[in-house]
Amino acid sequence: MKVQSDLLQKVPAAHHCPADHTPLETPVQRLLYGVQGTGNGHISRAAAMNKALAETGRYDVHWAMSGRSQQPLMCCDDYHWYRGMTFVTRDGRIRMLDTLAGNDVFQFMRDIRNARLDDYDLIISDFEPVISWAGRQQGREVIGVGHQYAFYHDVPVAGYNPAARLLMKYFAPADTKVGLHWHHFDQPILPPIVDMHSVDLSQAPVRNKVLVYLPFENQDALVQMFSDMPDWQFTLYHADMENFSYGNIHTRAISKTGFKNDLVTSEYVITNSGFELISECLPLGKRILTKPLHGQIEQLSNARALEELGYATVIKRLDRDIIRQWLQGKAPVFRVQYPDVARAIAQWLGEKDRVSIAALSERLWSDTVVSKVCE
């Protein structure tokens, strides 16, 4: 991987993710796509969008990412990296003092000032703050595509306070907001973008297999707790894990392909209340137990939405007895089949006269099918 260190306008033509298809008669548009890298969900969504954009043959796509260390973006090898802004978490909680100490506000402002967007026809932000604010300062339209933009509408919300509301509104502002959520809630928002194209979905679930993705929790404590439940096989993913198995515990290093295959072959999923993983669980009809990250407004709100929809069991703390009771229980399980939202957005972006987001929303939700798998 090569991470570009120069300004965006200096990225050589060879250092982007070009479409692999013959362009249509529509002129190719140069598109800058900013990705918030603090969560793997944003990156997974970027991979789905990259595939959909390439298939249209209409775009010359360049990528920028901020909010995490310099590492592969999954959708392409070359991108512009910014330090950006991020939250520091420990033991399932956001640590505000560590967050304030760990962010370089002056570098953030310099990056906004130095980003040049003149060479791009379209600018998209998946809640990425540098590109969003650079677009606002330079008078360019920024199209926000992501889950966070759904919160500009009347959707379930929990844990809101004035500071959190301002943060959600101004962290990565966009002129045109394309919000994504698990349900429309009678609002002009779209279904989730789900990236499962590279996985064999015909694999059968393994009895009593549990996928665990709790990246903000103490992993040693998790291993100890799950070791006391020998009737189930637990596969735990974390950035600090190595591939190793002992007893009913199977630890795994982060791997996109490995993770998604384990997701398909698991009966149960235990995770925080991030948006993208649960979006991948729902079409597969997985039984979901979720613990929202304490103090994180998006996850608290996601948990409330899941409770209202009945799509998952929500817990406030990780407790051995509660988890065992859930594994032995008969809570309803739903399968939600969403249309190809990434392809719809890619086509919508290229329309000369775009339909309204409300019209696009209505069409996509009409193609969404919800069914109850079991109780």
Buried (B, 14 or more C-beta within 10 A) or exposed (E): EEBBEEEBEEBEEEBBBBBEEEEEEEEBBBBBBBBBBBBBBBBBBBBBBBBBBBBBBBBBBBBBBBBBEEBEBBBBEBBBBBBBBBBBBEEBBBBEEEBEEEBEEEEBEBBBEBBEBEEBEBBBBBBBBBBBBBBBEBEBEBBBBBBBBBBBBEBBBBBEEEEBEEEBEEBBBBEEBBBBBBBBBEBBBBBBBBBBEEBEEEEEBBEBBBBBBBBBBBBEEBBEBBEEBEEBBBBBBBEEBEEEEEEBBBBBBBEBEBBBBBBBBBBBBBBBBBBBBBBBBBBBBBBBBBBBBBBBBBBBBBBBBBBEBEBBBBBEEBEEEBBBEBBEEEEEBBBBBBBBBBBBBBBBBBEEEEEEBEEBBEEBBEEBEBEEEEE
